[in-house]
């Protein structure tokens, strides 16, 4: 014999299943930066490991005798003279700045500073900070590849 409360629960569960919307709404407002956060994070971990092995330790990317401890300028010029390394750095910095853009915007929302009136301004601010960081961080590798630094 079934308990009447269990029968009522089973009945409500079946009604809930029938009422459930099958399709999931996928047109939620999002940004490219938000959609690539996971893969950008993976790329950033690889970049940090490569960067430490490359410019901090001189373990990868240098020929015998090219890396000199505490000779930062010389190491940077030698490291970025090889264009695939420069390209990897620029792509990784791009991922970092997408991360930064989304992170700043999320921070401002989390702190409750975003409203309907200032949302566009705060999005522009977070994007501007990310762009300035991108230009700053990529200027050295680009200058080496362009031949402005020797």
ChimeraX commands (.cxc) that place a marker at each C-alpha (Angstrom):
marker #1 position 0.00,0.00,0.00 radius 0.5
marker #1 position 1.36,3.41,-1.03 radius 0.5
marker #1 position 1.57,6.37,1.25 radius 0.5
marker #1 position -0.67,9.18,-0.04 radius 0.5
marker #1 position 2.10,11.80,0.42 radius 0.5
marker #1 position 4.43,9.79,-1.84 radius 0.5
marker #1 position 1.67,9.44,-4.42 radius 0.5
marker #1 position 1.12,13.22,-4.38 radius 0.5
marker #1 position 4.88,13.78,-4.74 radius 0.5
marker #1 position 5.05,11.40,-7.72 radius 0.5
marker #1 position 2.11,13.15,-9.33 radius 0.5
marker #1 position 3.71,16.60,-8.88 radius 0.5
marker #1 position 6.99,15.29,-10.31 radius 0.5
marker #1 position 5.24,14.01,-13.44 radius 0.5
marker #1 position 3.39,17.31,-13.87 radius 0.5
marker #1 position 6.71,19.15,-13.48 radius 0.5
marker #1 position 8.36,16.96,-16.13 radius 0.5
marker #1 position 5.52,17.58,-18.57 radius 0.5
marker #1 position 5.64,21.34,-17.96 radius 0.5
marker #1 position 9.41,21.55,-18.39 radius 0.5
marker #1 position 10.55,23.52,-21.42 radius 0.5
marker #1 position 12.57,21.24,-23.68 radius 0.5
marker #1 position 14.51,23.83,-25.65 radius 0.5
marker #1 position 17.14,25.89,-23.89 radius 0.5
marker #1 position 17.37,29.54,-24.76 radius 0.5
marker #1 position 20.82,30.15,-26.26 radius 0.5
marker #1 position 20.59,33.83,-27.18 radius 0.5
marker #1 position 21.86,35.08,-23.84 radius 0.5
marker #1 position 23.81,38.31,-24.22 radius 0.5
marker #1 position 27.51,37.56,-23.97 radius 0.5
marker #1 position 30.80,38.78,-25.36 radius 0.5
marker #1 position 33.58,37.09,-27.27 radius 0.5
marker #1 position 35.84,37.56,-24.24 radius 0.5
marker #1 position 33.34,35.72,-22.02 radius 0.5
marker #1 position 32.96,32.85,-24.50 radius 0.5
marker #1 position 36.71,32.22,-24.76 radius 0.5
marker #1 position 37.58,32.56,-21.06 radius 0.5
marker #1 position 38.20,28.83,-20.61 radius 0.5
marker #1 position 40.50,28.43,-23.61 radius 0.5
marker #1 position 42.15,31.77,-22.93 radius 0.5
marker #1 position 42.93,30.52,-19.44 radius 0.5
marker #1 position 44.53,27.35,-20.81 radius 0.5
marker #1 position 46.61,29.44,-23.23 radius 0.5
marker #1 position 47.66,31.74,-20.38 radius 0.5
marker #1 position 48.87,28.84,-18.25 radius 0.5
marker #1 position 50.95,27.59,-21.20 radius 0.5
marker #1 position 52.22,31.13,-21.78 radius 0.5
marker #1 position 53.28,31.61,-18.15 radius 0.5
marker #1 position 55.17,28.31,-18.16 radius 0.5
marker #1 position 56.84,29.13,-21.50 radius 0.5
marker #1 position 57.66,32.68,-20.40 radius 0.5
marker #1 position 59.33,31.47,-17.20 radius 0.5
marker #1 position 61.33,28.83,-19.07 radius 0.5
marker #1 position 62.12,31.24,-21.90 radius 0.5
marker #1 position 63.01,34.69,-20.58 radius 0.5
marker #1 position 63.50,33.97,-16.89 radius 0.5
marker #1 position 65.52,30.78,-17.09 radius 0.5
marker #1 position 66.78,30.72,-20.67 radius 0.5
marker #1 position 65.94,27.01,-20.80 radius 0.5
marker #1 position 64.02,27.16,-24.13 radius 0.5
marker #1 position 64.25,29.35,-27.21 radius 0.5
marker #1 position 67.93,30.24,-27.03 radius 0.5
marker #1 position 70.94,28.74,-28.76 radius 0.5
marker #1 position 74.03,27.75,-26.83 radius 0.5
marker #1 position 75.56,30.82,-25.19 radius 0.5
marker #1 position 72.80,33.23,-26.28 radius 0.5
marker #1 position 71.06,33.60,-22.91 radius 0.5
marker #1 position 72.96,35.71,-20.39 radius 0.5
marker #1 position 71.71,35.92,-16.79 radius 0.5
marker #1 position 70.79,39.50,-15.81 radius 0.5
marker #1 position 71.34,40.78,-19.38 radius 0.5
marker #1 position 67.64,41.52,-19.83 radius 0.5
marker #1 position 67.87,43.83,-22.86 radius 0.5
marker #1 position 70.10,41.45,-24.80 radius 0.5
marker #1 position 67.94,38.43,-23.89 radius 0.5
marker #1 position 64.76,40.21,-25.01 radius 0.5
marker #1 position 66.27,41.24,-28.35 radius 0.5
marker #1 position 67.58,37.73,-29.02 radius 0.5
marker #1 position 64.33,36.08,-27.88 radius 0.5
marker #1 position 61.98,38.18,-30.01 radius 0.5
marker #1 position 64.18,38.12,-33.10 radius 0.5
marker #1 position 62.64,34.69,-33.77 radius 0.5
marker #1 position 59.20,35.58,-35.20 radius 0.5
marker #1 position 57.27,32.43,-34.10 radius 0.5
marker #1 position 58.09,33.27,-30.48 radius 0.5
marker #1 position 56.96,36.85,-31.05 radius 0.5
marker #1 position 53.72,35.64,-32.63 radius 0.5
marker #1 position 53.06,33.32,-29.67 radius 0.5
marker #1 position 53.67,36.19,-27.25 radius 0.5
marker #1 position 51.29,38.49,-29.13 radius 0.5
marker #1 position 48.54,35.83,-29.26 radius 0.5
marker #1 position 49.02,35.07,-25.55 radius 0.5
marker #1 position 48.89,38.76,-24.64 radius 0.5
marker #1 position 45.71,39.02,-26.72 radius 0.5
marker #1 position 44.20,36.21,-24.63 radius 0.5
marker #1 position 45.40,37.94,-21.46 radius 0.5
marker #1 position 43.75,41.19,-22.50 radius 0.5
marker #1 position 40.47,39.47,-23.38 radius 0.5
marker #1 position 40.64,37.93,-19.92 radius 0.5
marker #1 position 41.37,41.34,-18.43 radius 0.5
marker #1 position 38.50,42.99,-20.32 radius 0.5
marker #1 position 35.98,40.41,-19.12 radius 0.5
marker #1 position 37.46,40.34,-15.61 radius 0.5
marker #1 position 37.28,44.10,-15.12 radius 0.5
marker #1 position 33.70,44.19,-16.43 radius 0.5
marker #1 position 32.72,41.30,-14.14 radius 0.5
marker #1 position 34.43,42.97,-11.18 radius 0.5
marker #1 position 32.48,46.18,-11.74 radius 0.5
marker #1 position 29.23,44.23,-11.95 radius 0.5
marker #1 position 30.04,42.16,-8.86 radius 0.5
marker #1 position 30.79,45.28,-6.85 radius 0.5
marker #1 position 27.40,46.64,-7.89 radius 0.5
marker #1 position 28.85,49.62,-9.75 radius 0.5
marker #1 position 27.10,48.75,-13.00 radius 0.5
marker #1 position 23.65,50.15,-13.69 radius 0.5
marker #1 position 21.53,50.63,-16.79 radius 0.5
marker #1 position 22.79,54.23,-17.02 radius 0.5
marker #1 position 26.53,53.59,-16.80 radius 0.5
marker #1 position 26.89,50.05,-18.21 radius 0.5
marker #1 position 28.08,51.25,-21.63 radius 0.5
marker #1 position 30.65,53.56,-20.03 radius 0.5
marker #1 position 31.98,50.80,-17.77 radius 0.5
marker #1 position 32.19,48.36,-20.70 radius 0.5
marker #1 position 34.15,50.98,-22.64 radius 0.5
marker #1 position 36.43,51.55,-19.64 radius 0.5
marker #1 position 37.19,47.84,-19.24 radius 0.5
marker #1 position 37.82,47.51,-22.97 radius 0.5
marker #1 position 40.09,50.59,-22.99 radius 0.5
marker #1 position 42.19,49.24,-20.11 radius 0.5
marker #1 position 42.59,45.93,-21.95 radius 0.5
marker #1 position 43.60,47.69,-25.18 radius 0.5
marker #1 position 46.17,49.87,-23.40 radius 0.5
marker #1 position 47.62,46.76,-21.75 radius 0.5
marker #1 position 47.75,44.96,-25.11 radius 0.5
marker #1 position 49.54,47.83,-26.84 radius 0.5
marker #1 position 51.97,48.20,-23.95 radius 0.5
marker #1 position 52.83,44.51,-23.61 radius 0.5
marker #1 position 53.16,43.88,-27.34 radius 0.5
marker #1 position 55.18,47.01,-28.12 radius 0.5
marker #1 position 58.52,45.42,-27.13 radius 0.5
marker #1 position 58.19,42.21,-29.21 radius 0.5
marker #1 position 56.88,44.23,-32.17 radius 0.5
marker #1 position 59.76,46.72,-31.84 radius 0.5
marker #1 position 62.30,43.89,-31.92 radius 0.5
marker #1 position 60.73,42.20,-34.96 radius 0.5
marker #1 position 60.42,45.57,-36.73 radius 0.5
marker #1 position 64.12,46.19,-36.16 radius 0.5
marker #1 position 63.67,49.24,-33.91 radius 0.5
marker #1 position 65.61,47.54,-31.11 radius 0.5
marker #1 position 69.01,45.93,-31.75 radius 0.5
marker link #1:1,2 radius 0.2
marker link #1:2,3 radius 0.2
marker link #1:3,4 radius 0.2
marker link #1:4,5 radius 0.2
marker link #1:5,6 radius 0.2
marker link #1:6,7 radius 0.2
marker link #1:7,8 radius 0.2
marker link #1:8,9 radius 0.2
marker link #1:9,10 radius 0.2
marker link #1:10,11 radius 0.2
marker link #1:11,12 radius 0.2
marker link #1:12,13 radius 0.2
marker link #1:13,14 radius 0.2
marker link #1:14,15 radius 0.2
marker link #1:15,16 radius 0.2
marker link #1:16,17 radius 0.2
marker link #1:17,18 radius 0.2
marker link #1:18,19 radius 0.2
marker link #1:19,20 radius 0.2
marker link #1:20,21 radius 0.2
marker link #1:21,22 radius 0.2
marker link #1:22,23 radius 0.2
marker link #1:23,24 radius 0.2
marker link #1:24,25 radius 0.2
marker link #1:25,26 radius 0.2
marker link #1:26,27 radius 0.2
marker link #1:27,28 radius 0.2
marker link #1:28,29 radius 0.2
marker link #1:29,30 radius 0.2
marker link #1:30,31 radius 0.2
marker link #1:31,32 radius 0.2
marker link #1:32,33 radius 0.2
marker link #1:33,34 radius 0.2
marker link #1:34,35 radius 0.2
marker link #1:35,36 radius 0.2
marker link #1:36,37 radius 0.2
marker link #1:37,38 radius 0.2
marker link #1:38,39 radius 0.2
marker link #1:39,40 radius 0.2
marker link #1:40,41 radius 0.2
marker link #1:41,42 radius 0.2
marker link #1:42,43 radius 0.2
marker link #1:43,44 radius 0.2
marker link #1:44,45 radius 0.2
marker link #1:45,46 radius 0.2
marker link #1:46,47 radius 0.2
marker link #1:47,48 radius 0.2
marker link #1:48,49 radius 0.2
marker link #1:49,50 radius 0.2
marker link #1:50,51 radius 0.2
marker link #1:51,52 radius 0.2
marker link #1:52,53 radius 0.2
marker link #1:53,54 radius 0.2
marker link #1:54,55 radius 0.2
marker link #1:55,56 radius 0.2
marker link #1:56,57 radius 0.2
marker link #1:57,58 radius 0.2
marker link #1:58,59 radius 0.2
marker link #1:59,60 radius 0.2
marker link #1:60,61 radius 0.2
marker link #1:61,62 radius 0.2
marker link #1:62,63 radius 0.2
marker link #1:63,64 radius 0.2
marker link #1:64,65 radius 0.2
marker link #1:65,66 radius 0.2
marker link #1:66,67 radius 0.2
marker link #1:67,68 radius 0.2
marker link #1:68,69 radius 0.2
marker link #1:69,70 radius 0.2
marker link #1:70,71 radius 0.2
marker link #1:71,72 radius 0.2
marker link #1:72,73 radius 0.2
marker link #1:73,74 radius 0.2
marker link #1:74,75 radius 0.2
marker link #1:75,76 radius 0.2
marker link #1:76,77 radius 0.2
marker link #1:77,78 radius 0.2
marker link #1:78,79 radius 0.2
marker link #1:79,80 radius 0.2
marker link #1:80,81 radius 0.2
marker link #1:81,82 radius 0.2
marker link #1:82,83 radius 0.2
marker link #1:83,84 radius 0.2
marker link #1:84,85 radius 0.2
marker link #1:85,86 radius 0.2
marker link #1:86,87 radius 0.2
marker link #1:87,88 radius 0.2
marker link #1:88,89 radius 0.2
marker link #1:89,90 radius 0.2
marker link #1:90,91 radius 0.2
marker link #1:91,92 radius 0.2
marker link #1:92,93 radius 0.2
marker link #1:93,94 radius 0.2
marker link #1:94,95 radius 0.2
marker link #1:95,96 radius 0.2
marker link #1:96,97 radius 0.2
marker link #1:97,98 radius 0.2
marker link #1:98,99 radius 0.2
marker link #1:99,100 radius 0.2
marker link #1:100,101 radius 0.2
marker link #1:101,102 radius 0.2
marker link #1:102,103 radius 0.2
marker link #1:103,104 radius 0.2
marker link #1:104,105 radius 0.2
marker link #1:105,106 radius 0.2
marker link #1:106,107 radius 0.2
marker link #1:107,108 radius 0.2
marker link #1:108,109 radius 0.2
marker link #1:109,110 radius 0.2
marker link #1:110,111 radius 0.2
marker link #1:111,112 radius 0.2
marker link #1:112,113 radius 0.2
marker link #1:113,114 radius 0.2
marker link #1:114,115 radius 0.2
marker link #1:115,116 radius 0.2
marker link #1:116,117 radius 0.2
marker link #1:117,118 radius 0.2
marker link #1:118,119 radius 0.2
marker link #1:119,120 radius 0.2
marker link #1:120,121 radius 0.2
marker link #1:121,122 radius 0.2
marker link #1:122,123 radius 0.2
marker link #1:123,124 radius 0.2
marker link #1:124,125 radius 0.2
marker link #1:125,126 radius 0.2
marker link #1:126,127 radius 0.2
marker link #1:127,128 radius 0.2
marker link #1:128,129 radius 0.2
marker link #1:129,130 radius 0.2
marker link #1:130,131 radius 0.2
marker link #1:131,132 radius 0.2
marker link #1:132,133 radius 0.2
marker link #1:133,134 radius 0.2
marker link #1:134,135 radius 0.2
marker link #1:135,136 radius 0.2
marker link #1:136,137 radius 0.2
marker link #1:137,138 radius 0.2
marker link #1:138,139 radius 0.2
marker link #1:139,140 radius 0.2
marker link #1:140,141 radius 0.2
marker link #1:141,142 radius 0.2
marker link #1:142,143 radius 0.2
marker link #1:143,144 radius 0.2
marker link #1:144,145 radius 0.2
marker link #1:145,146 radius 0.2
marker link #1:146,147 radius 0.2
marker link #1:147,148 radius 0.2
marker link #1:148,149 radius 0.2
marker link #1:149,150 radius 0.2
view
